[in-house]
Amino acid sequence: MNIIKLIAFLFGGILISGQIAIGKSSTSNPSVSLEFESANRGMVLPWVDNTGAVVGAVNGTIIYDLSDHKVKVKYPLAWRDLSIDATGTTVDPVSNVDGTLIQDLATENIEAKTSVGTLSATPGILVLEDVNKAMVLPKTSSPHLNIVNPAPGMMVYDTATKQLAVFNGKVWSFWKP
């Protein structure tokens, strides 16, 4: 009897459309496929050597470009700079260690991919596949004041100003629709 219950539970779990919450006990909004709990932390974007090295990027892809130390988003005709005019850095101000040296020592698995939703062929490290759900960014009030030693390429939603905030290694840039 217990085996039948276990099989039924596992089979039912496969059929349920899931949501993922990172750092939260539960997610209750059905229009959210990925949600983060804040606590003055952000999400760090993938670092790439340059936008030309990003093969097959789809519109909406967001990266941290090491060639000019800027956060960029892919649009139909080109990459758009979200870091405004400031050039960032990958050197940690506390340890004075360049983050690219740490990353260059690691072996990258170019086939690595995590998908949330119905799997498709869309390239990327973390791909949200749902066409009718969204990702809720980590929420922080005044990230430029409250996030200690942010990483280059960090992205959060500023609850104080109600803006998207991205960090390029030196300064925060804020975007409001």
N, C-alpha and C positions, 0 to 999 in steps of 0.2 A: 504494500500500500504506500509506504514512504517513497519507494522508487517511482511510482506513478505520479505522486505529488511533485517530486523533484523534476521529472521529465516535463510535466505540465507547466511548472514554474519556468523552467529554462526555455521551453518553446514559446510561452507567452512573453517572456522577456525579449526574445528575438523580434517579435511582431510589434512591440511598443516603439513608437518614435521617441527617441531620447533627447534630453537636453543635458548640457554639461555646465556645471557651475564650479569654478575654481576658487577655493577658499571660502565657499558658502556651504551652509548645511542643506539648502534646497533652492530650487528655482521654480517659481510659480507662474511666470508669464509664458504662455504658450507661443508667443511670437519671438521668443529668444532661443537661439541655438547655442550660444556660448556667452556666459556672464562671469565677470570677475568680482570678487569682494575687494574693496580698496584697502584701507589701512596704510595710506600714504605709500603705495607701491604702484608701479606702472607695468605696461607690457613692452618688452624690448623687441623691436623689429629685427628681421634678418639683416645682417651686414653683407653687402655685395661689393666686389672690386670696382665695378662701375655699371651703370644702367645698360650699357651695351652687352655686358656679360650675362644679363638676365634673358634667357631664351624662353620664348613662349609665354611671356607675362601677359596676363589678361587685364582688362580695364579694372581698376580698383586695387591692383596690387600695390602694397606699400612696403618700401625698403629704406634702409639707411645706406647711402652711397659713400663708400670709402674714398672715392676719387676726389670728392670735394667736401666730404663730411656734412652731408645734408640729408634730411628726410624727404623722400619723394613718393609721389603717387602716380600710377600709370593711367593715362588718358588715351583716347583713341589714336591721336597723332604723335604724342610725345609724353615724356615724364614731366610732372609739374612739381616744382620745388615748394615744400611746405615749411622750409626753414627760413624763409624770407631771404635776406641778403647776408646773414651772418654765417661765416664758415666755422664749423665745429671742430672737435678734436676727439681722439680716442684715448688720450692720455688721462689716466685717473689722477685727479688733483690731490688725493690723499696719499696714494702709494707711489705716484709718479711713474707707474708702469703703463706702457702702451697696450691697450686691449687687443690690438691686432697681433701682437707677438704671442699672446696667449692663444688666440684663435688659430694662428698659423701652425702651432704645434699639434693641434688636434686633426685627426683624419676625418674628413667629411664624407658622409654616406649620401651621395647625390640622389639615391633612390628613396631616401627617407621622406615620408609624407604622413600626415595625420589628417583625416577627413572627419567632419562632423556633418551628418546628414547622408543623403543618398550619394554613393560614390560615383564620381565622373572622372574624366581624363584631364581635368584642369590641373596644371602644374602648380606646385607650391609646397611650402613646408607645412603650413596649417591652412586648410581650405575648408571654408564653411559652405557646404554644398546646397543648403536649403534655399529655395527660391522665394519662400514666403516667411523667412525668419531672419533675424539680424543678430549681430554680436553687440553686447553692451560692454564698452570699454571700462577699465578700472576707473573708478570715480574718486577724485581727490579734490579737496578744497585748497585752492591756491598752491598748486604743485611747486611753483618756484620758491615758495616759502616752507613747505612742509615735507618735500621729498629730499632726504639727505643723500648727497652724492648720487644723483641720477645717472643712469647709463646712457651713452650715446644711442640714439634711436628709440628712446623711451617715448611712449604715447599714453596719454590719459585724458579723461574728460574732467575739466575743471568745473566743479559744482558751484564755486563762488561766482564765476563770470559766465557760466554756461557756454563754454567754448572748448574746442578740441585743442589740446596742448601737446606739442612735440618738442623733444630736447635733442639738439644736434651735437652735444658734447661741450658746448660753451654757454648757449642761451636757450631759453624756452621761446617758442613761437606759438601764438594763439590764433585760432581760426574760428570765425563765427559765420554762419550762413547769412 
